[in-house]
Amino acid sequence: MLGVSILVFVAIRLVPGDPITVMLGAADIHDAKLVEQFRHDYGLDQPLPAQYWAWSSHILGGDFGRSISTRELVGDVVGRRLSATLFLGGAASLIALTVGILWGVIAAYMRGFGGAALRSAPLVLMALPSFSIGIALAFVFAVWLRLLPSSGMESPIDGGTLPDLLRHLVLPAVTLAVYPAAFTARITNASIDELRGEDFVRTAYAAGIPERRVMLRHVLPNALLPVVTNGGVMVGYMLTAAVFVEAVFAWPGIGTMMVSSVLARDYPVVQAGAFVVSGTFVGLSWLIDTLYVFIDPRISMRGRAAQ
């Protein structure tokens, strides 16, 4: 997170354009003295090390400053947008895990051309960019069939209805879930193929236990362990891909906020957004790594610490 904070702090300042000039230019104000006054108020006239120290020391106390564009508290802006992104990511994760696990199980036990197609399809889907999938889904279901809305979202808190929120959620959630679902299907399929040759599985078959029971009681629980292990990879992908997916569907999440803030050179919002996203990724990855210890009894925290 320290590395991300430094990288984003420097990178956003390499983007051509001054945030104060952009802000005042939007209001058709071209006053050099006013520009200098605003630069002084936001500390932009200080050397970069001094600016970074002032920003980092404030965020440790939970103060992300104020937005240059809107003058709102950055913490309030990021909080509203992050809740929309987490809601979208949670829905996409549920879809990805459900579809991916079922897909992997069916592909592992299906023979012939159908099984080969199910095992090969994830490679194709994983190669497609998320924004191209989103555009294709929006064209088919929103423009052509007119079954679902193509953009926006209004939560029940803001006056919208729950059915309307769910209708707006379908396309971005499915788009965001395509890669993780294909990834999960590949891992599940490979794990099942590997486990079917293990001694304990062959012993279960030799004991006359029905195949369905062997699958549910012995194979599937062990096949899901690699899925949990790679959960951190999926979390990282979703946080990254959410920027593109939210831009395609105008979903009011942190990805859309980051894009608009970069265009407006709103340094405090971009820095806070990157810091919060990286913190969310680190926290969820730690949680997944910790849960793996409880899921797999062969691993202990003491043993991992010794390693």
C-alpha positions in Angstrom: 0.0 0.0 0.0 2.9 2.3 0.7 4.3 1.5 -2.8 0.9 2.1 -4.4 0.5 5.5 -2.6 3.8 6.7 -3.8 3.3 5.4 -7.4 -0.1 7.0 -7.7 1.0 10.2 -6.1 3.8 10.6 -8.7 1.9 9.2 -11.7 -1.1 11.5 -11.4 1.2 14.5 -11.4 2.9 13.3 -14.6 -0.4 13.7 -16.4 -0.3 17.0 -18.4 -2.6 19.7 -17.1 -3.0 21.6 -13.9 -6.0 20.7 -11.7 -6.7 24.3 -10.7 -6.6 25.5 -14.3 -8.9 22.7 -15.3 -11.3 23.5 -12.4 -11.4 27.2 -13.1 -11.5 26.7 -16.9 -14.7 24.7 -16.5 -16.2 27.8 -15.0 -14.7 30.0 -17.7 -12.4 31.8 -15.1 -9.0 32.8 -16.3 -7.4 34.7 -13.5 -3.7 34.0 -12.8 -3.9 35.4 -9.2 -6.8 33.2 -8.4 -5.0 30.2 -9.8 -2.0 30.9 -7.6 -4.3 31.4 -4.6 -6.0 28.0 -5.1 -2.6 26.3 -5.7 -1.4 27.7 -2.4 -4.7 26.6 -0.6 -4.3 23.0 -1.8 -0.5 23.0 -1.2 0.3 22.4 -4.9 3.0 25.1 -4.8 5.0 23.0 -2.4 7.8 20.5 -3.4 6.5 17.0 -4.2 8.1 15.4 -1.0 6.4 18.0 1.1 3.0 17.4 -0.7 3.3 13.7 -0.2 4.2 14.0 3.5 1.3 16.3 4.1 -1.1 14.0 2.3 0.1 10.7 3.8 0.2 12.1 7.4 -3.4 13.2 7.0 -4.7 9.9 5.6 -3.3 8.1 8.6 -5.8 10.0 10.7 -8.6 9.3 8.2 -8.6 12.7 6.5 -8.4 12.4 2.7 -8.9 16.1 2.2 -11.3 17.8 -0.2 -12.0 17.3 -3.8 -10.6 20.0 -6.0 -13.5 19.8 -8.5 -16.5 19.7 -6.1 -15.0 20.8 -2.8 -16.7 17.8 -1.1 -14.9 15.7 1.5 -13.0 13.0 -0.4 -13.9 10.4 2.3 -17.6 10.9 1.6 -17.2 10.7 -2.1 -15.1 7.5 -2.0 -17.4 6.0 0.6 -20.5 6.4 -1.7 -18.7 5.1 -4.7 -17.0 2.2 -3.0 -20.3 0.8 -1.7 -21.6 0.6 -5.3 -18.4 -1.1 -6.4 -18.5 -3.6 -3.6 -22.1 -4.4 -4.3 -21.3 -5.0 -8.0 -18.2 -7.1 -7.1 -20.2 -9.1 -4.6 -22.9 -9.9 -7.2 -20.2 -10.8 -9.8 -18.4 -13.0 -7.3 -21.6 -14.9 -6.5 -22.2 -15.5 -10.2 -18.6 -16.4 -11.0 -18.3 -19.0 -8.2 -21.7 -20.6 -8.8 -21.3 -20.8 -12.6 -17.6 -21.6 -12.5 -17.9 -24.5 -10.0 -20.8 -26.1 -11.8 -19.1 -25.6 -15.1 -15.9 -27.2 -13.9 -17.8 -30.2 -12.4 -19.9 -30.8 -15.6 -16.8 -30.5 -17.8 -14.9 -33.0 -15.7 -17.6 -35.6 -16.0 -18.9 -35.0 -19.5 -17.3 -37.0 -22.3 -17.2 -36.5 -26.1 -17.4 -33.3 -28.0 -19.5 -31.6 -25.3 -16.9 -32.2 -22.6 -14.1 -31.0 -24.9 -16.1 -27.8 -25.8 -16.7 -27.1 -22.1 -13.1 -27.6 -21.2 -11.9 -25.3 -24.1 -14.4 -22.5 -23.7 -12.8 -20.9 -20.6 -9.6 -20.3 -22.6 -11.6 -18.3 -25.2 -13.5 -16.3 -22.6 -10.4 -15.5 -20.5 -8.8 -14.0 -23.6 -11.6 -11.5 -24.2 -11.2 -8.0 -22.7 -14.0 -7.2 -20.2 -15.0 -4.0 -22.0 -15.6 -5.8 -25.3 -17.8 -8.4 -23.5 -19.7 -5.5 -21.9 -20.3 -3.7 -25.1 -21.5 -7.0 -26.8 -23.9 -7.8 -23.9 -25.2 -4.2 -23.9 -25.8 -4.3 -27.7 -27.7 -7.7 -27.5 -29.7 -7.3 -24.4 -30.2 -3.5 -24.2 -30.2 -2.3 -27.8 -31.4 -5.2 -29.8 -33.7 -7.2 -27.4 -34.4 -4.2 -25.1 -34.7 -6.4 -22.1 -32.3 -4.7 -19.8 -31.0 -1.1 -19.2 -27.6 -0.3 -20.6 -26.4 2.2 -18.1 -26.8 3.9 -14.7 -28.0 2.8 -11.3 -30.2 4.4 -8.7 -30.1 2.7 -5.3 -33.2 2.5 -3.0 -31.4 5.0 -0.7 -31.5 7.6 -3.5 -35.2 7.0 -4.3 -34.9 4.0 -6.6 -36.6 0.7 -6.3 -35.0 -2.7 -5.6 -36.3 -4.3 -8.8 -34.9 -1.4 -10.8 -31.5 -1.7 -9.1 -31.4 -5.4 -9.8 -32.3 -4.8 -13.5 -29.4 -2.3 -13.8 -27.1 -4.8 -12.0 -27.5 -7.7 -14.4 -25.3 -6.7 -17.3 -22.3 -5.2 -15.4 -22.3 -8.1 -12.9 -22.4 -10.7 -15.7 -19.7 -8.9 -17.6 -17.5 -8.7 -14.5 -18.1 -12.3 -13.7 -17.1 -13.8 -17.1 -13.3 -14.0 -16.5 -13.5 -15.3 -12.9 -16.2 -17.8 -13.8 -14.0 -19.2 -16.6 -10.9 -19.1 -14.3 -12.8 -21.0 -11.6 -14.1 -23.5 -14.1 -10.6 -24.3 -15.3 -9.2 -24.7 -11.8 -12.2 -26.9 -10.7 -11.9 -29.1 -13.7 -8.2 -29.6 -13.3 -8.5 -30.3 -9.6 -11.2 -32.9 -10.2 -9.2 -34.6 -12.9 -6.2 -34.8 -10.6 -8.1 -36.0 -7.5 -9.9 -38.8 -9.4 -6.5 -40.6 -9.6 -5.8 -40.3 -5.8 -5.8 -43.4 -3.6 -8.6 -42.3 -1.3 -10.9 -41.7 -4.3 -10.1 -45.1 -5.9 -10.6 -46.7 -2.4 -14.1 -45.1 -2.2 -15.0 -46.5 -5.6 -13.7 -49.9 -4.7 -15.8 -49.9 -1.5 -18.9 -49.6 -3.7 -19.8 -46.0 -2.8 -22.0 -44.4 -5.5 -20.2 -42.0 -7.8 -22.4 -39.1 -6.8 -21.6 -39.5 -3.2 -17.9 -39.9 -3.9 -18.1 -36.7 -5.9 -19.9 -34.7 -3.2 -18.2 -36.1 -0.1 -14.6 -36.7 -1.2 -13.7 -35.1 -4.6 -15.5 -31.7 -4.6 -14.5 -30.4 -1.1 -10.9 -31.1 -2.0 -11.2 -29.7 -5.5 -12.5 -26.4 -4.1 -9.3 -25.7 -2.1 -7.4 -24.3 -5.1 -10.4 -22.1 -5.9 -10.1 -20.5 -2.4 -6.4 -20.2 -2.8 -6.8 -18.3 -6.1 -9.5 -16.1 -4.6 -7.0 -13.3 -4.1 -6.3 -13.3 -7.8 -10.0 -13.0 -8.6 -10.4 -10.1 -6.2 -7.5 -8.3 -7.8 -9.0 -8.9 -11.3 -12.4 -7.6 -10.2 -11.1 -4.5 -8.7 -9.1 -3.8 -11.8 -11.8 -4.8 -14.4 -14.4 -2.8 -12.5 -12.9 0.4 -13.8 -13.6 -0.6 -17.4 -17.0 -2.3 -16.7 -18.3 0.7 -14.7 -17.2 3.0 -17.5 -19.1 0.9 -20.1 -22.3 0.7 -18.1 -22.0 4.1 -16.3 -22.2 2.3 -13.0 -21.6 4.9 -10.2 -18.8 3.1 -8.5 -15.2 3.8 -7.7 -14.0 2.9 -11.1 -16.1 5.6 -12.8 -15.0 8.0 -10.1 -11.4 7.3 -10.8 -11.8 7.8 -14.6 -13.6 11.2 -14.2 -11.2 12.3 -11.5 -8.1 11.6 -13.7 -9.7 13.6 -16.5 -10.4 16.5 -14.1 -6.8 16.1 -12.5 -8.5 15.9 -9.1 -5.4 14.7 -7.2 -7.0 14.1 -3.8 -9.8 11.9 -5.2 -7.5 9.8 -7.4 -5.0 9.3 -4.6 -7.8 8.3 -2.1 -9.5 6.0 -4.6 -6.2 4.1 -5.3 -5.4 3.9 -1.6 -8.8 2.5 -0.7 -8.8 0.0 -3.6 -5.3 -1.2 -2.7 -6.4 -1.5 0.9 -9.5 -3.5 0.0 -7.4 -5.8 -2.1 -4.8 -6.4 0.6 -7.5 -6.9 3.3 -9.5 -9.4 1.2 -6.4 -11.3 0.2 -5.4 -11.6 3.8 -8.8 -12.8 4.8 -8.9 -15.4 2.0 -5.4 -16.6 3.0 -6.5 -16.8 6.6 -9.7 -18.7 5.7 -7.6 -21.3 3.8 -6.0 -22.3 7.0 -9.3 -23.2 8.5 -10.6 -24.9 5.3 -7.6 -27.1 4.8 -6.7 -28.9 8.1 -3.3 -29.9 6.7 -2.1 -26.3 7.0 -1.5 -24.4 10.2 -0.6 -20.9 10.9 2.4 -22.0 12.9 3.6 -24.1 10.0 3.2 -21.2 7.6 5.0 -18.9 10.0 7.9 -21.3 10.2 8.1 -21.4 6.4 
